[in-house]
Amino acid sequence: MNQARCQTQLIALDWGTSSLRAYRLGAAGRVLELRSLPWGVMKLPEVVLPENSGDDGKAGFEFAFEEACGDWIRAAPHAPVIAAGMVGSRQGWREAPYLSLPIAVDRIGSTLSTVHTRNGQIVHIVPGLIENSALPNVMRGEETQVIGALSMLDFGKTPSRAEQQNEQNEILIGLPGSHSKWVQVRIQHREVQSHIEHFHTFMTGEVYAALCEHTILGRGMPTSDVNGDDHAAFDRGVLVPQTPAGRAGVLSTIFSTRTLGLTGELDGAGQREYLSGLLIGHEVAALQDLLAEQRHRPVRVILVGDAALCVRYTRALRAYGLDQIEVAGQATERGLWQLAIAAGLLSCTQP
Amino acid sequence: MNQARCQTQLIALDWGTSSLRAYRLGAAGRVLELRSLPWGVMKLPEVVLPENSGDDGKAGFEFAFEEACGDWIRAAPHAPVIAAGMVGSRQGWREAPYLSLPIAVDRIGSTLSTVHTRNGQIVHIVPGLIENSALPNVMRGEETQVIGALSMLDFGKTPSRAEQQNEQNEILIGLPGSHSKWVQVRIQHREVQSHIEHFHTFMTGEVYAALCEHTILGRGMPTSDVNGDDHAAFDRGVLVPQTPAGRAGVLSTIFSTRTLGLTGELDGAGQREYLSGLLIGHEVAALQDLLAEQRHRPVRVILVGDAALCVRYTRALRAYGLDQIEVAGQATERGLWQLAIAAGLLSCTQP
C-alpha cells in the first residue's frame, strides 16, 4: 500500500467522446498502469440514484471515474488528478472554457478548471482551444497531445542549419484521425517558449467512413482497410488533387472512385485505398495552400496518432514535398504530465 | 380501345436505380398518362419462376415492365417502347454500352440497344455517355434529360447579341441532385446541331445526406430541410468557398457547420441550411474553375431537376456571377420523345 502511494505521482485521464483512458503515472511521468473503458462522454453508463440524493445529472461521470481510478486514489490519496478531452465540454463533467489563439503553451496548464467529486477529490480539467478566425475552429484533447509532442523535441541539441537561420522555428504538428488537426507552433529558441498560432481541422476520417459505409462509393468495397497493401492505388489517389482534374475539388473527384471501378482499373480493395489516398491528398494539398498563405514554413512535421494512419499521412506528405516528418508516441500521457507540472500540481516531483 | 390505340404514340420509361416511371405519350409527345413504381434496377421485385422455365435472371425486369405498361402495349401494340437510365447498365436488363464524348446529340438516338421481352415486345434502350478524361466520368439517364432540355431551346428566335458574336454557342446544362451533372453543350446555329463536349459530376446531394445523417455535423439538426426558409444561413454557406477560408477545401470548411453552432451563430436548422449552401457553393466555385480552364463561356445555363433544388442552385449560381439561368421542366419525357424520333421509331408522327 505504502509502496503504491510512493509510486503514483499523477492520475491522468484522456476522456473523449467515445472512450475513457486512465493512466497511473509514476516518477518522470512513467506509465505504471493504463485502463481503457468504453465510457466516453457520449456513452456514459446510466446510473439510477436514490430519491432526494441531489442528482445533478453528473452521476454517470462519478460512476465512470470511480471505476476508472477509485482504487488508485484510495491507494495514493495525495496524487493529483488531471483530465483532458470532451470531459471539459459543455456536455462534459464541468465546462472548461476554450482559450483563444494565439497562446503560449505554458498558459494552458495555468488555466485548468476543477470539479469536486462526491468524495471530495479534485479533478483538474484541461481547457480546449478556439481560433476565432472567419470560420471558427475548436479542439479539445488535441492541445494535450500537442504539448506532449512538443515535450519530446530535443531543444538542447546543436541547432540545425535551418534553425540557425531563424531564431524562431515553425513546427507543424499533425493529428490525423476522424477529425484531423494541423497545429502551427512557433518556438522561440532563446526563451524555450512555444506558441500555438493557428490550427486547421479536416473531417477526413469521418467523411471517409461515411462515404464508404453510406454512399454508392462503398458498393463492392471490402468492409475494412486491407492493411494498406495496395500502395499503388493509394498513391494514385494522393496525387489527383495536384493534377488539373483535381481542381474539380473533392465533391467531384471522389466520383472517380466509382468510375475507375466501372472501367476496370480498380478492384473493390483498390477503390478503398484510392479513396483513402484521394481524401488525404486533398487534405494535404489544401493544408499546403493554407500554410503558404500564412507564410508558415515548417522545419519539422510531427505526427501524432494511430500508427497505420501515420504511415498513410507520411506517404502523402512526402508526395507533396514535406519530408522532415517524425512520429511521436505517447503524446497524450506526456502532455497530461507536462500540464500537471505547468499547473503546479507536481511541485514536489522533478519534471 | 381503338381510341387509345390511335392516341398512344410512344411508351417511354425512365428506369433508374431506385424507381421506374412510365409515360404514355401521344401526338407531339404529349403526356397522356404517367405511372411511378418503386421498382428501380436495384429494387426489383423477386419473381419465382417455375422450374425449367429458363430463368435468365431478368424475370424481375419482365415483371416490372408488365406492371408498368403491359396494358398500354396490349391497347396499342404498334407503339414503340423506349427506356433510359440504369436499365441499360451492366446490372440492368440489357447493357447499352457507353458512347464516348464529344458526341453529336443526334448520334445518341441512332445507337439504341434492344431487348426482346418474353412476349416479343422490343424495348429500345438509350446508351449512357462516358468521358475518358484523366478521371473518367459517366452518366446514364441524364443524357436523355439533356436532349429534352435542348429540345425546348428556341433556336428560331432572333439571335441575341451574344449569339450574334459567336456562330457557335456554349450552353451549360445543370442537373442537380444526388449526383449533380454539369454538361457543356456547343450549338452550331447554322447547322442547328448540338454536340456534348464535356461533363462533370459532383456527388453533392449524396455527400450532403451522408454528412447530415451519419456524421457529427447532423447532431442537433432537424431531420429534413426546413423549406429553405433560412436564406441567410444558406447564402452564408454559399459564399465561403470564394473567401480565403474557403481555400481549405470542403473537407475542412464543413467543420464550421459545427463550430458556428458551438459559438451560437447558427441554430440546428441554420446549420442544415448553411451546410447545404456550403456544399453547393463549393460545387459552383469548382465548376467555374473547370469552365475557365476549358475556356467554356456559357451564354445560358439551363437547370433540370427538382424544383426546390433548382431554386437553391439558382441562388448559388447568381452568387457566383452566372445569371442567365432557366429551369426546364419535363426534360425526361421530352428527351425520350426526341430520342425516339432520332431513332426512327416515330416515322409516321410529326416531331
Contacts between the chains, C-beta under 8 A, distances in Angstrom:
chain1	res1	chain2	res2	distance
A	132	B	263	8.0
A	133	B	245	6.8
A	134	B	243	6.2
A	134	B	244	7.2
A	134	B	245	4.3
A	135	B	240	7.0
A	135	B	245	4.7
A	135	B	248	7.9
A	135	B	253	6.3
A	135	B	255	7.8
A	135	B	256	3.8
A	135	B	259	6.9
A	135	B	260	7.6
A	136	B	256	6.8
A	136	B	259	4.2
A	136	B	260	6.7
A	136	B	262	7.4
A	136	B	263	5.3
A	137	B	255	7.2
A	137	B	256	7.9
A	137	B	259	6.2
A	138	B	259	5.5
A	138	B	262	6.2
A	179	B	255	6.9
A	200	B	248	6.2
A	200	B	252	6.0
A	201	B	252	6.1
A	201	B	255	4.5
A	202	B	248	7.7
A	202	B	249	8.0
A	202	B	251	4.6
A	202	B	252	4.8
A	202	B	255	7.6
A	203	B	215	7.0
A	203	B	217	7.9
A	203	B	251	5.8
A	203	B	252	7.5
A	203	B	254	5.8
A	203	B	255	5.5
A	204	B	251	5.3
A	206	B	215	5.0
A	206	B	216	6.8
A	207	B	207	7.9
A	207	B	211	7.5
A	207	B	215	7.1
A	207	B	251	6.1
A	207	B	254	7.8
A	209	B	214	7.9
A	210	B	210	4.3
A	210	B	211	6.6
A	210	B	214	4.6
A	210	B	215	5.3
A	211	B	207	7.5
A	211	B	210	6.6
A	213	B	214	7.0
A	214	B	209	8.0
A	214	B	210	4.6
A	214	B	213	7.0
A	214	B	214	4.8
A	215	B	203	7.0
A	215	B	206	5.0
A	215	B	207	7.2
A	215	B	210	5.4
A	216	B	206	6.8
A	217	B	203	7.9
A	240	B	135	7.0
A	243	B	134	6.2
A	244	B	134	7.2
A	244	B	293	6.6
A	245	B	133	6.8
A	245	B	134	4.3
A	245	B	135	4.7
A	247	B	286	6.7
A	247	B	289	5.0
A	247	B	290	6.4
A	247	B	293	6.7
A	248	B	135	7.9
A	248	B	200	6.2
A	248	B	202	7.7
A	248	B	286	5.2
A	248	B	289	7.6
A	248	B	290	5.8
A	249	B	202	8.0
A	249	B	249	6.7
A	249	B	250	6.3
A	249	B	282	5.9
A	249	B	283	7.7
A	249	B	285	7.7
A	249	B	286	3.9
A	250	B	249	6.3
A	250	B	250	5.3
A	250	B	251	6.0
A	251	B	202	4.6
A	251	B	203	5.8
A	251	B	204	5.3
A	251	B	207	6.1
A	251	B	250	6.0
A	251	B	279	6.7
A	251	B	282	5.9
A	251	B	283	5.6
A	251	B	286	7.1
A	252	B	200	6.0
A	252	B	201	6.1
A	252	B	202	4.8
A	252	B	203	7.5
A	252	B	283	7.7
A	252	B	286	6.2
A	253	B	135	6.3
A	254	B	203	5.8
A	254	B	207	7.8
A	255	B	135	7.7
A	255	B	137	7.2
A	255	B	179	6.9
A	255	B	201	4.5
A	255	B	202	7.6
A	255	B	203	5.5
A	256	B	135	3.8
A	256	B	136	6.8
A	256	B	137	7.9
A	259	B	135	6.9
A	259	B	136	4.2
A	259	B	137	6.2
A	259	B	138	5.5
A	260	B	135	7.6
A	260	B	136	6.7
A	262	B	136	7.4
A	262	B	138	6.2
A	263	B	132	8.0
A	263	B	136	5.3
A	279	B	251	6.6
A	282	B	249	5.8
A	282	B	251	5.9
A	283	B	249	7.7
A	283	B	251	5.6
A	283	B	252	7.7
A	285	B	249	7.7
A	286	B	247	6.7
A	286	B	248	5.2
A	286	B	249	3.9
A	286	B	251	7.1
A	286	B	252	6.2
A	289	B	247	4.9
A	289	B	248	7.6
A	290	B	247	6.4
A	290	B	248	5.8
A	293	B	244	6.6
A	293	B	247	6.7
